[in-house]
Amino acid sequence: MTPARLLLVLKSRWVLVLLVWLGVIALVGLVTALQPRAYTATSVLLVDVKAADPLGTSPTQPGQADAYMAAQMDIIASERVARLVISDQHLADKPAAGNVNDERRQRWQADTGGQGDYIAWLSEELRKNLEVRPAKESGVIRIFYTAPDREEAARMANAYVKAY
């Protein structure tokens, strides 16, 4: 099919092309409107990575800085730090009706039937929304926390920095 022939077909079917285009736009708009809102907050940490001695008297192993950064990232994403966040933010306190802690307790009840350790379940839930990434070739670690509310996302990202 030549380009001229294609343009003739499109010209003769312009109403159909317009309707398909509008249908796609409407579908994308509907899907976007129905998606739950999610906000991601970012906190940045500078980690002091010990470099090799410039005089060469105490050489460091190659990749030692990378291993140190990986260890720090694992610590940030650990259950122990999540438990410190829970304690600092009072997330395990008795909930008031209708607040976020009440919703979390209800989800825990539904997921586990009220069996098991609530704080362990909550720390796992918090860690699902956490992402820890190193910056390229530097001693900077970025902490991303995603939540349905922007204030909660920022508060939790900062709480992870403080707990670390």
N, CA, C and O atoms as a DFTB+ gen file, in Angstrom:
656 C
 N C O
     1  1       0.850      -1.169       0.000
     2  2       0.000       0.000       0.000
     3  2       0.895       1.232       0.000
     4  3       1.816       1.327       0.812
     5  1       0.647       2.137      -0.862
     6  2       1.431       3.366      -0.980
     7  2       0.942       4.375       0.052
     8  3      -0.183       4.277       0.542
     9  1       1.781       5.330       0.374
    10  2       1.351       6.355       1.336
    11  2       0.135       7.143       0.847
    12  3      -0.723       7.512       1.649
    13  1       0.055       7.398      -0.434
    14  2      -1.101       8.132      -0.963
    15  2      -2.377       7.330      -0.764
    16  3      -3.415       7.888      -0.409
    17  1      -2.307       6.033      -0.990
    18  2      -3.486       5.162      -0.806
    19  2      -3.897       5.120       0.668
    20  3      -5.084       5.139       0.991
    21  1      -2.892       5.062       1.565
    22  2      -3.181       5.055       3.001
    23  2      -3.894       6.341       3.408
    24  3      -4.851       6.295       4.182
    25  1      -3.445       7.479       2.902
    26  2      -4.106       8.740       3.214
    27  2      -5.532       8.787       2.682
    28  3      -6.409       9.368       3.322
    29  1      -5.776       8.189       1.530
    30  2      -7.134       8.131       0.984
    31  2      -8.047       7.286       1.877
    32  3      -9.202       7.643       2.106
    33  1      -7.520       6.159       2.381
    34  2      -8.313       5.301       3.271
    35  2      -8.632       6.043       4.558
    36  3      -9.768       6.015       5.031
    37  1      -7.616       6.715       5.132
    38  2      -7.842       7.466       6.372
    39  2      -8.814       8.618       6.155
    40  3      -9.638       8.914       7.021
    41  1      -8.718       9.262       5.008
    42  2      -9.621      10.371       4.707
    43  2     -11.061       9.892       4.585
    44  3     -11.987      10.565       5.039
    45  1     -11.244       8.731       3.973
    46  2     -12.609       8.220       3.821
    47  2     -13.164       7.668       5.137
    48  3     -14.380       7.570       5.301
    49  1     -12.298       7.313       6.061
    50  2     -12.740       6.740       7.345
    51  2     -12.393       7.662       8.517
    52  3     -12.142       7.177       9.620
    53  1     -12.375       8.977       8.300
    54  2     -11.947       9.897       9.334
    55  2     -12.832       9.854      10.570
    56  3     -12.339      10.074      11.676
    57  1     -14.094       9.584      10.422
    58  2     -15.000       9.512      11.575
    59  2     -14.631       8.316      12.444
    60  3     -14.596       8.428      13.670
    61  1     -14.359       7.186      11.829
    62  2     -13.968       5.986      12.574
    63  2     -12.637       6.205      13.282
    64  3     -12.486       5.820      14.442
    65  1     -11.679       6.813      12.609
    66  2     -10.379       7.101      13.220
    67  2     -10.557       8.028      14.419
    68  3      -9.954       7.808      15.469
    69  1     -11.381       9.063      14.266
    70  2     -11.630      10.000      15.357
    71  2     -12.302       9.301      16.548
    72  3     -11.920       9.538      17.694
    73  1     -13.282       8.457      16.292
    74  2     -13.963       7.734      17.377
    75  2     -13.021       6.784      18.106
    76  3     -13.068       6.693      19.333
    77  1     -12.176       6.082      17.377
    78  2     -11.202       5.181      18.025
    79  2     -10.240       5.993      18.874
    80  3      -9.930       5.607      20.001
    81  1      -9.764       7.113      18.345
    82  2      -8.836       7.964      19.083
    83  2      -9.486       8.495      20.361
    84  3      -8.869       8.458      21.426
    85  1     -10.717       8.986      20.268
    86  2     -11.427       9.484      21.450
    87  2     -11.703       8.367      22.456
    88  3     -11.648       8.587      23.666
    89  1     -12.000       7.164      21.948
    90  2     -12.216       6.025      22.838
    91  2     -10.964       5.666      23.617
    92  3     -11.040       5.369      24.809
    93  1      -9.833       5.688      22.968
    94  2      -8.568       5.387      23.653
    95  2      -8.272       6.446      24.703
    96  3      -7.878       6.112      25.820
    97  1      -8.454       7.706      24.366
    98  2      -8.223       8.802      25.325
    99  2      -9.163       8.659      26.523
   100  3      -8.732       8.833      27.663
   101  1     -10.429       8.348      26.287
   102  2     -11.396       8.186      27.378
   103  2     -11.027       7.007      28.262
   104  3     -11.138       7.092      29.485
   105  1     -10.592       5.914      27.664
   106  2     -10.198       4.731      28.431
   107  2      -8.980       5.022      29.303
   108  3      -8.948       4.627      30.468
   109  1      -8.000       5.692      28.764
   110  2      -6.810       6.054      29.543
   111  2      -7.196       6.988      30.689
   112  3      -6.702       6.829      31.805
   113  1      -8.063       7.947      30.431
   114  2      -8.517       8.856      31.480
   115  2      -9.272       8.134      32.583
   116  3      -9.092       8.441      33.762
   117  1     -10.111       7.182      32.214
   118  2     -10.865       6.414      33.199
   119  2      -9.947       5.553      34.064
   120  3     -10.104       5.511      35.284
   121  1      -9.011       4.882      33.450
   122  2      -8.068       4.045      34.203
   123  2      -7.242       4.904      35.143
   124  3      -6.999       4.512      36.285
   125  1      -6.809       6.065      34.686
   126  2      -6.025       6.963      35.531
   127  2      -6.854       7.460      36.714
   128  3      -6.350       7.537      37.835
   129  1      -8.100       7.792      36.476
   130  2      -8.957       8.290      37.554
   131  2      -9.274       7.219      38.595
   132  3      -9.452       7.534      39.772
   133  1      -9.346       5.967      38.176
   134  2      -9.690       4.884      39.102
   135  2      -8.494       4.340      39.874
   136  3      -8.670       3.638      40.869
   137  1      -7.292       4.653      39.431
   138  2      -6.100       4.181      40.130
   139  2      -6.000       4.864      41.492
   140  3      -6.276       6.059      41.602
   141  1      -5.611       4.127      42.528
   142  2      -5.412       4.784      43.822
   143  2      -4.177       5.688      43.762
   144  3      -3.181       5.369      43.113
   145  1      -4.269       6.793      44.439
   146  2      -3.144       7.723      44.451
   147  2      -2.021       7.151      45.298
   148  3      -2.261       6.523      46.329
   149  1      -0.802       7.374      44.855
   150  2       0.373       6.945      45.606
   151  2       1.425       8.038      45.499
   152  3       1.717       8.538      44.412
   153  1       1.980       8.392      46.630
   154  2       3.018       9.418      46.690
   155  2       4.305       8.755      47.160
   156  3       4.288       7.889      48.035
   157  1       5.412       9.168      46.572
   158  2       6.712       8.629      46.961
   159  2       7.569       9.779      47.468
   160  3       7.789      10.767      46.767
   161  1       8.049       9.632      48.701
   162  2       8.943      10.622      49.299
   163  2      10.360      10.071      49.275
   164  3      10.569       8.861      49.357
   165  1      11.321      10.962      49.162
   166  2      12.716      10.567      49.088
   167  2      13.505      11.251      50.188
   168  3      13.374      12.456      50.405
   169  1      14.322      10.477      50.876
   170  2      15.289      11.026      51.819
   171  2      16.664      10.582      51.353
   172  3      16.818       9.519      50.751
   173  1      17.647      11.398      51.635
   174  2      18.997      11.124      51.163
   175  2      19.941      11.063      52.356
   176  3      19.896      11.912      53.247
   177  1      20.798      10.042      52.357
   178  2      21.801       9.871      53.405
   179  2      23.188       9.916      52.792
   180  3      23.414       9.378      51.708
   181  1      24.105      10.552      53.477
   182  2      25.504      10.511      53.077
   183  2      26.203       9.549      54.016
   184  3      26.238       9.760      55.228
   185  1      26.763       8.483      53.443
   186  2      27.446       7.466      54.229
   187  2      28.939       7.679      54.067
   188  3      29.439       7.795      52.948
   189  1      29.653       7.731      55.190
   190  2      31.097       7.944      55.157
   191  2      31.782       6.624      54.841
   192  3      31.961       5.778      55.716
   193  1      32.159       6.460      53.586
   194  2      32.858       5.252      53.153
   195  2      34.340       5.528      53.284
   196  3      34.862       6.468      52.686
   197  1      35.009       4.714      54.064
   198  2      36.438       4.901      54.271
   199  2      37.182       4.556      53.002
   200  3      37.081       3.437      52.500
   201  1      37.927       5.511      52.483
   202  2      38.695       5.301      51.263
   203  2      40.064       4.720      51.603
   204  3      40.460       4.658      52.767
   205  1      40.765       4.302      50.576
   206  2      42.107       3.765      50.766
   207  2      43.038       4.868      51.268
   208  3      42.839       6.048      50.978
   209  1      44.037       4.471      52.010
   210  2      45.031       5.399      52.524
   211  2      45.805       5.995      51.342
   212  3      46.365       5.247      50.540
   213  1      45.845       7.329      51.222
   214  2      46.514       7.924      50.062
   215  2      48.017       7.633      50.014
   216  3      48.620       7.679      48.942
   217  1      48.623       7.336      51.160
   218  2      50.054       7.032      51.182
   219  2      50.334       5.575      50.828
   220  3      51.479       5.190      50.593
   221  1      49.288       4.783      50.794
   222  2      49.453       3.382      50.416
   223  2      49.924       2.487      51.530
   224  3      50.326       1.352      51.272
   225  1      49.888       2.961      52.779
   226  2      50.361       2.137      53.883
   227  2      49.352       1.093      54.315
   228  3      49.734       0.062      54.870
   229  1      48.046       1.339      54.071
   230  2      47.031       0.338      54.434
   231  2      46.054       0.191      53.279
   232  3      44.997       0.822      53.263
   233  1      46.414      -0.651      52.309
   234  2      45.539      -0.777      51.141
   235  2      44.221      -1.440      51.512
   236  3      44.174      -2.349      52.340
   237  1      43.148      -0.963      50.878
   238  2      41.842      -1.594      51.076
   239  2      41.597      -2.561      49.932
   240  3      42.152      -2.411      48.843
   241  1      40.779      -3.531      50.186
   242  2      40.445      -4.507      49.160
   243  2      39.588      -3.853      48.092
   244  3      38.770      -2.986      48.400
   245  1      39.765      -4.260      46.825
   246  2      38.878      -3.730      45.789
   247  2      37.432      -4.148      46.073
   248  3      37.157      -5.299      46.414
   249  1      36.540      -3.209      45.928
   250  2      35.131      -3.505      46.158
   251  2      34.713      -3.393      47.611
   252  3      33.554      -3.643      47.943
   253  1      35.641      -3.020      48.482
   254  2      35.308      -2.913      49.905
   255  2      34.279      -1.806      50.139
   256  3      33.380      -1.962      50.965
   257  1      34.404      -0.699      49.424
   258  2      33.445       0.392      49.573
   259  2      32.058      -0.053      49.103
   260  3      31.050       0.293      49.720
   261  1      32.009      -0.815      48.016
   262  2      30.725      -1.317      47.526
   263  2      30.084      -2.251      48.540
   264  3      28.874      -2.199      48.764
   265  1      30.896      -3.103      49.152
   266  2      30.374      -4.022      50.164
   267  2      29.861      -3.259      51.379
   268  3      28.837      -3.619      51.959
   269  1      30.574      -2.210      51.758
   270  2      30.142      -1.401      52.896
   271  2      28.810      -0.726      52.598
   272  3      27.917      -0.718      53.445
   273  1      28.667      -0.156      51.391
   274  2      27.410       0.483      51.007
   275  2      26.265      -0.529      50.975
   276  3      25.157      -0.231      51.421
   277  1      26.533      -1.725      50.448
   278  2      25.497      -2.764      50.402
   279  2      25.071      -3.150      51.815
   280  3      23.889      -3.375      52.075
   281  1      26.034      -3.224      52.720
   282  2      25.704      -3.565      54.112
   283  2      24.841      -2.478      54.742
   284  3      23.888      -2.783      55.460
   285  1      25.164      -1.220      54.480
   286  2      24.374      -0.123      55.036
   287  2      22.950      -0.133      54.478
   288  3      21.993       0.143      55.202
   289  1      22.816      -0.449      53.199
   290  2      21.482      -0.523      52.592
   291  2      20.684      -1.674      53.201
   292  3      19.484      -1.534      53.439
   293  1      21.337      -2.810      53.457
   294  2      20.657      -3.933      54.100
   295  2      20.212      -3.569      55.507
   296  3      19.139      -3.980      55.949
   297  1      21.025      -2.806      56.206
   298  2      20.656      -2.383      57.567
   299  2      19.421      -1.492      57.519
   300  3      18.500      -1.660      58.319
   301  1      19.399      -0.544      56.585
   302  2      18.248       0.368      56.478
   303  2      16.966      -0.416      56.213
   304  3      15.916      -0.099      56.772
   305  1      17.051      -1.437      55.364
   306  2      15.865      -2.219      54.991
   307  2      15.590      -3.369      55.955
   308  3      14.731      -4.205      55.679
   309  1      16.297      -3.427      57.073
   310  2      16.146      -4.555      57.999
   311  2      14.892      -4.429      58.860
   312  3      14.289      -3.361      58.973
   313  1      14.527      -5.550      59.457
   314  2      13.360      -5.566      60.348
   315  2      13.633      -4.756      61.607
   316  3      12.724      -4.135      62.159
   317  1      14.867      -4.762      62.057
   318  2      15.201      -4.023      63.281
   319  2      14.957      -2.524      63.093
   320  3      14.396      -1.873      63.974
   321  1      15.375      -1.978      61.957
   322  2      15.138      -0.558      61.695
   323  2      13.637      -0.301      61.544
   324  3      13.133       0.721      62.007
   325  1      12.927      -1.225      60.899
   326  2      11.472      -1.073      60.762
   327  2      10.806      -1.059      62.135
   328  3       9.864      -0.299      62.358
   329  1      11.284      -1.889      63.049
   330  2      10.716      -1.888      64.401
   331  2      10.997      -0.572      65.122
   332  3      10.161      -0.090      65.887
   333  1      12.172       0.011      64.880
   334  2      12.474       1.319      65.468
   335  2      11.550       2.393      64.895
   336  3      11.119       3.291      65.617
   337  1      11.247       2.303      63.602
   338  2      10.311       3.243      62.974
   339  2       8.933       3.091      63.604
   340  3       8.277       4.086      63.911
   341  1       8.494       1.858      63.796
   342  2       7.185       1.603      64.407
   343  2       7.126       2.195      65.801
   344  3       6.130       2.814      66.176
   345  1       8.190       2.009      66.571
   346  2       8.238       2.551      67.925
   347  2       8.265       4.079      67.919
   348  3       7.535       4.718      68.677
   349  1       9.105       4.660      67.064
   350  2       9.248       6.110      67.007
   351  2       7.966       6.792      66.529
   352  3       7.613       7.864      67.020
   353  1       7.274       6.177      65.579
   354  2       6.057       6.771      65.011
   355  2       4.787       6.340      65.757
   356  3       3.685       6.747      65.388
   357  1       4.937       5.520      66.801
   358  2       3.807       5.044      67.610
   359  2       2.760       4.330      66.753
   360  3       1.557       4.516      66.939
   361  1       3.233       3.512      65.814
   362  2       2.316       2.828      64.903
   363  2       1.631       1.622      65.534
   364  3       0.599       1.167      65.041
   365  1       2.196       1.103      66.615
   366  2       1.599      -0.063      67.258
   367  2       0.711       0.318      68.431
   368  3       0.168      -0.556      69.107
   369  1       0.556       1.619      68.680
   370  2      -0.293       2.068      69.787
   371  2      -1.740       1.688      69.512
   372  3      -2.116       1.394      68.377
   373  1      -2.527       1.698      70.548
   374  2      -3.950       1.403      70.398
   375  2      -4.567       2.429      69.457
   376  3      -4.433       3.635      69.668
   377  1      -5.243       1.948      68.422
   378  2      -5.771       2.867      67.414
   379  2      -7.060       3.542      67.850
   380  3      -7.860       2.979      68.597
   381  1      -7.239       4.764      67.365
   382  2      -8.517       5.453      67.508
   383  2      -9.343       5.114      66.275
   384  3      -8.795       4.861      65.202
   385  1     -10.638       5.110      66.430
   386  2     -11.506       4.725      65.306
   387  2     -11.295       5.656      64.121
   388  3     -11.335       6.879      64.258
   389  1     -11.070       5.060      62.959
   390  2     -10.971       5.818      61.727
   391  2      -9.587       6.312      61.361
   392  3      -9.417       6.863      60.273
   393  1      -8.564       6.139      62.237
   394  2      -7.243       6.626      61.841
   395  2      -6.449       5.517      61.146
   396  3      -6.921       4.387      61.021
   397  1      -5.251       5.853      60.702
   398  2      -4.435       4.920      59.918
   399  2      -4.080       3.684      60.739
   400  3      -4.070       2.576      60.202
   401  1      -3.792       3.848      62.018
   402  2      -3.450       2.688      62.853
   403  2      -4.624       1.724      62.953
   404  3      -4.428       0.509      62.997
   405  1      -5.846       2.258      62.990
   406  2      -7.040       1.414      63.042
   407  2      -7.173       0.609      61.744
   408  3      -7.482      -0.582      61.776
   409  1      -6.942       1.260      60.618
   410  2      -7.010       0.559      59.329
   411  2      -5.967      -0.541      59.249
   412  3      -6.246      -1.624      58.734
   413  1      -4.753      -0.273      59.758
   414  2      -3.696      -1.293      59.755
   415  2      -4.086      -2.473      60.633
   416  3      -3.891      -3.628      60.254
   417  1      -4.635      -2.183      61.797
   418  2      -5.066      -3.280      62.694
   419  2      -6.142      -4.132      62.033
   420  3      -6.122      -5.357      62.146
   421  1      -7.077      -3.490      61.347
   422  2      -8.135      -4.246      60.669
   423  2      -7.560      -5.114      59.561
   424  3      -8.002      -6.248      59.375
   425  1      -6.574      -4.596      58.818
   426  2      -5.926      -5.414      57.776
   427  2      -5.184      -6.588      58.391
   428  3      -5.199      -7.690      57.843
   429  1      -4.527      -6.357      59.540
   430  2      -3.826      -7.438      60.229
   431  2      -4.820      -8.509      60.666
   432  3      -4.565      -9.704      60.513
   433  1      -5.958      -8.072      61.211
   434  2      -6.994      -9.013      61.628
   435  2      -7.469      -9.841      60.432
   436  3      -7.636     -11.056      60.536
   437  1      -7.682      -9.176      59.303
   438  2      -8.168      -9.874      58.110
   439  2      -7.107     -10.818      57.540
   440  3      -7.429     -11.923      57.104
   441  1      -5.847     -10.385      57.543
   442  2      -4.780     -11.202      56.961
   443  2      -4.410     -12.402      57.819
   444  3      -4.169     -13.492      57.301
   445  1      -4.367     -12.200      59.137
   446  2      -3.863     -13.256      60.024
   447  2      -4.915     -13.840      60.947
   448  3      -4.643     -14.809      61.655
   449  1      -6.099     -13.276      60.953
   450  2      -7.114     -13.731      61.895
   451  2      -6.765     -13.361      63.327
   452  3      -7.265     -13.977      64.268
   453  1      -5.900     -12.350      63.500
   454  2      -5.502     -11.915      64.843
   455  2      -4.434     -12.787      65.455
   456  3      -4.113     -12.628      66.632
   457  1      -3.876     -13.704      64.691
   458  2      -2.849     -14.604      65.200
   459  2      -1.468     -14.072      64.836
   460  3      -1.281     -13.499      63.762
   461  1      -0.516     -14.260      65.717
   462  2       0.857     -13.860      65.429
   463  2       1.199     -12.500      65.997
   464  3       0.395     -11.859      66.674
   465  1       2.413     -12.084      65.701
   466  2       2.957     -10.838      66.221
   467  2       2.554      -9.678      65.316
   468  3       2.918      -9.639      64.141
   469  1       1.804      -8.742      65.871
   470  2       1.341      -7.586      65.094
   471  2       2.510      -6.728      64.628
   472  3       2.512      -6.246      63.495
   473  1       3.498      -6.533      65.484
   474  2       4.623      -5.668      65.130
   475  2       5.453      -6.294      64.013
   476  3       5.930      -5.576      63.135
   477  1       5.636      -7.608      64.024
   478  2       6.367      -8.278      62.940
   479  2       5.603      -8.135      61.628
   480  3       6.205      -7.887      60.583
   481  1       4.288      -8.290      61.678
   482  2       3.470      -8.132      60.472
   483  2       3.553      -6.685      59.974
   484  3       3.685      -6.444      58.774
   485  1       3.475      -5.732      60.896
   486  2       3.516      -4.324      60.529
   487  2       4.870      -3.941      59.948
   488  3       4.936      -3.167      58.993
   489  1       5.941      -4.470      60.508
   490  2       7.270      -4.151      59.958
   491  2       7.409      -4.691      58.543
   492  3       8.034      -4.052      57.697
   493  1       6.838      -5.851      58.277
   494  2       6.863      -6.404      56.921
   495  2       6.036      -5.537      55.969
   496  3       6.439      -5.318      54.827
   497  1       4.893      -5.045      56.427
   498  2       4.058      -4.165      55.608
   499  2       4.784      -2.859      55.280
   500  3       4.717      -2.376      54.150
   501  1       5.471      -2.295      56.261
   502  2       6.201      -1.051      56.026
   503  2       7.333      -1.266      55.030
   504  3       7.578      -0.422      54.168
   505  1       8.016      -2.388      55.149
   506  2       9.157      -2.661      54.271
   507  2       8.729      -2.920      52.832
   508  3       9.546      -2.794      51.920
   509  1       7.461      -3.280      52.606
   510  2       6.973      -3.450      51.234
   511  2       6.945      -2.117      50.490
   512  3       7.094      -2.083      49.269
   513  1       6.753      -1.020      51.225
   514  2       6.654       0.308      50.622
   515  2       7.990       1.048      50.611
   516  3       8.060       2.208      50.204
   517  1       9.038       0.379      51.056
   518  2      10.357       0.982      51.176
   519  2      11.256       0.525      50.037
   520  3      11.258      -0.648      49.664
   521  1      12.016       1.460      49.492
   522  2      13.031       1.125      48.492
   523  2      14.300       1.877      48.851
   524  3      14.267       3.081      49.103
   525  1      15.416       1.165      48.875
   526  2      16.702       1.755      49.222
   527  2      17.630       1.556      48.028
   528  3      17.840       0.434      47.569
   529  1      18.186       2.672      47.530
   530  2      19.066       2.614      46.354
   531  2      20.301       3.473      46.583
   532  3      20.215       4.551      47.170
   533  1      21.446       2.993      46.120
   534  2      22.640       3.838      46.209
   535  2      22.694       4.795      45.021
   536  3      22.192       4.489      43.940
   537  1      23.303       5.945      45.233
   538  2      23.572       6.832      44.112
   539  2      24.789       6.278      43.383
   540  3      25.576       5.529      43.961
   541  1      24.940       6.639      42.134
   542  2      26.025       6.082      41.337
   543  2      27.378       6.604      41.804
   544  3      27.619       7.811      41.844
   545  1      28.250       5.672      42.153
   546  2      29.646       5.941      42.481
   547  2      29.825       7.062      43.494
   548  3      30.662       7.946      43.310
   549  1      29.045       7.023      44.553
   550  2      29.215       7.986      45.637
   551  2      28.765       7.331      46.931
   552  3      28.270       6.203      46.928
   553  1      28.935       8.028      48.010
   554  2      28.534       7.508      49.309
   555  2      27.141       7.957      49.702
   556  3      26.860       8.136      50.887
   557  1      26.271       8.140      48.733
   558  2      24.918       8.620      49.000
   559  2      23.930       7.463      48.825
   560  3      23.987       6.716      47.848
   561  1      23.037       7.339      49.787
   562  2      21.966       6.339      49.724
   563  2      20.644       7.089      49.692
   564  3      20.420       8.009      50.479
   565  1      19.783       6.692      48.785
   566  2      18.452       7.297      48.679
   567  2      17.422       6.325      49.244
   568  3      17.425       5.134      48.931
   569  1      16.544       6.864      50.081
   570  2      15.472       6.080      50.688
   571  2      14.158       6.587      50.109
   572  3      13.831       7.768      50.228
   573  1      13.408       5.687      49.482
   574  2      12.119       6.021      48.898
   575  2      11.031       5.306      49.698
   576  3      11.132       4.108      49.960
   577  1       9.998       6.043      50.080
   578  2       8.856       5.430      50.763
   579  2       7.588       5.861      50.041
   580  3       7.382       7.048      49.787
   581  1       6.736       4.890      49.709
   582  2       5.497       5.145      48.982
   583  2       4.311       4.931      49.903
   584  3       4.226       3.921      50.603
   585  1       3.389       5.901      49.896
   586  2       2.187       5.827      50.730
   587  2       1.044       6.537      50.008
   588  3       1.283       7.327      49.095
   589  1      -0.206       6.257      50.416
   590  2      -1.345       6.911      49.774
   591  2      -1.477       8.397      50.130
   592  3      -2.230       9.122      49.481
   593  1      -0.766       8.842      51.133
   594  2      -0.839      10.234      51.583
   595  2       0.565      10.838      51.534
   596  3       1.524      10.203      51.974
   597  1       0.697      12.043      51.009
   598  2       2.034      12.632      50.840
   599  2       2.706      12.934      52.172
   600  3       3.923      12.792      52.290
   601  1       1.937      13.347      53.178
   602  2       2.527      13.621      54.485
   603  2       3.044      12.338      55.125
   604  3       4.116      12.325      55.730
   605  1       2.275      11.261      54.988
   606  2       2.714       9.982      55.545
   607  2       3.967       9.482      54.832
   608  3       4.873       8.958      55.480
   609  1       4.034       9.634      53.519
   610  2       5.211       9.200      52.774
   611  2       6.452       9.951      53.254
   612  3       7.497       9.342      53.482
   613  1       6.341      11.263      53.408
   614  2       7.479      12.061      53.871
   615  2       7.850      11.711      55.310
   616  3       9.029      11.581      55.640
   617  1       6.841      11.559      56.159
   618  2       7.085      11.241      57.565
   619  2       7.797       9.894      57.700
   620  3       8.720       9.754      58.503
   621  1       7.365       8.897      56.910
   622  2       7.960       7.566      57.011
   623  2       9.369       7.531      56.422
   624  3      10.243       6.860      56.973
   625  1       9.608       8.231      55.327
   626  2      10.964       8.282      54.754
   627  2      11.928       8.918      55.755
   628  3      13.042       8.430      55.944
   629  1      11.502       9.995      56.387
   630  2      12.342      10.645      57.396
   631  2      12.494       9.782      58.640
   632  3      13.550       9.795      59.272
   633  1      11.455       9.029      59.002
   634  2      11.545       8.138      60.159
   635  2      12.568       7.027      59.917
   636  3      13.271       6.622      60.843
   637  1      12.656       6.538      58.690
   638  2      13.662       5.517      58.374
   639  2      15.069       6.100      58.490
   640  3      15.978       5.430      58.980
   641  1      15.250       7.331      58.046
   642  2      16.567       7.975      58.189
   643  2      16.912       8.115      59.659
   644  3      18.031       7.805      60.068
   645  1      15.972       8.574      60.448
   646  2      16.211       8.767      61.887
   647  2      16.482       7.436      62.583
   648  3      17.369       7.355      63.433
   649  1      15.739       6.408      62.238
   650  2      15.925       5.100      62.876
   651  2      17.255       4.459      62.478
   652  3      17.845       3.721      63.267
   653  1      17.725       4.730      61.276
   654  2      19.006       4.180      60.824
   655  2      20.122       4.772      61.649
   656  3      21.289       4.444      61.434
